[in-house]
Amino acid sequence: MTLTTETKKTYNGWADYTTWNCALWINNEPTIYNLAAECVDYNEFLYEMQVMCGFFETPDGADYGEADYKEMNELIQEITEQTEVW
């Protein structure tokens, strides 16, 4: 088996452990999920979690600010699309 420098490292399909862990908590903790559903993007989610709620990391110690922004923005978008009222 030959490894190249272009091999993308991932963690359970996410960019890294921190992104996976943050996404796991957002998707599985109802209070956090509901907060995410009200946010426009991940920056707003970070503001709400950190400034308004005082939470900078998951209960497992993963820093929300260190998660992959692109993947987390996609997650927030998916959540808001799923919870839109028709």
C-alpha positions as CSV (number, residue, x, y, z in Angstrom):
1,M,0.0,0.0,0.0
2,T,1.4,3.4,-1.0
3,L,0.4,6.5,0.9
4,T,0.6,9.9,-0.8
5,T,0.8,13.3,0.7
6,E,-2.6,14.0,-0.9
7,T,-4.3,11.4,1.4
8,K,-7.0,13.3,3.3
9,K,-7.2,12.5,6.9
10,T,-10.6,12.4,8.4
11,Y,-12.4,11.3,11.6
12,N,-15.6,9.4,11.1
13,G,-16.2,11.2,7.8
14,W,-15.5,14.7,9.3
15,A,-12.4,16.9,8.8
16,D,-11.0,15.9,12.3
17,Y,-11.9,14.8,15.8
18,T,-12.9,18.3,17.0
19,T,-15.3,18.8,14.1
20,W,-16.8,15.3,14.5
21,N,-17.2,15.8,18.3
22,C,-18.8,19.3,17.9
23,A,-21.2,18.0,15.2
24,L,-22.1,15.0,17.3
25,W,-23.1,17.2,20.3
26,I,-25.0,19.6,18.0
27,N,-27.0,16.8,16.4
28,N,-27.7,14.8,19.6
29,E,-28.3,17.4,22.4
30,P,-31.8,18.9,21.9
31,T,-30.9,22.2,23.5
32,I,-27.9,22.7,21.3
33,Y,-29.7,21.4,18.2
34,N,-32.5,23.9,18.8
35,L,-30.1,26.7,19.2
36,A,-28.3,25.7,16.0
37,A,-31.7,25.6,14.2
38,E,-32.2,29.3,15.0
39,C,-28.8,30.4,13.6
40,V,-28.0,31.7,10.2
41,D,-24.5,30.2,10.1
42,Y,-21.8,28.7,12.3
43,N,-20.4,32.2,13.3
44,E,-23.8,33.0,14.8
45,F,-23.9,29.6,16.5
46,L,-20.4,30.3,18.0
47,Y,-21.5,33.7,19.2
48,E,-24.6,32.3,20.8
49,M,-22.7,29.4,22.5
50,Q,-19.8,31.4,23.6
51,V,-21.0,34.9,24.4
52,M,-24.6,34.3,25.3
53,C,-24.3,30.9,26.9
54,G,-20.7,30.8,28.1
55,F,-19.9,27.5,26.4
56,F,-16.6,27.3,24.5
57,E,-16.3,23.5,24.2
58,T,-18.3,20.3,24.2
59,P,-18.6,18.3,27.5
60,D,-15.8,16.1,26.0
61,G,-13.5,19.2,25.7
62,A,-13.6,19.8,21.9
63,D,-13.3,23.5,21.3
64,Y,-16.2,24.8,19.1
65,G,-13.9,27.5,17.7
66,E,-11.5,24.9,16.4
67,A,-14.0,22.9,14.3
68,D,-13.8,23.1,10.5
69,Y,-15.9,26.1,9.6
70,K,-16.9,24.9,6.2
71,E,-18.3,21.6,7.5
72,M,-19.9,23.2,10.5
73,N,-21.6,25.9,8.2
74,E,-23.0,23.0,6.1
75,L,-24.3,21.3,9.3
76,I,-26.0,24.5,10.5
77,Q,-27.5,24.9,7.0
78,E,-28.8,21.3,7.0
79,I,-30.4,21.8,10.4
80,T,-32.1,25.0,9.6
81,E,-33.5,23.6,6.3
82,Q,-34.9,20.6,8.2
83,T,-36.6,22.8,10.8
84,E,-38.1,25.4,8.5
85,V,-41.8,25.9,9.0
86,W,-44.0,25.7,5.8
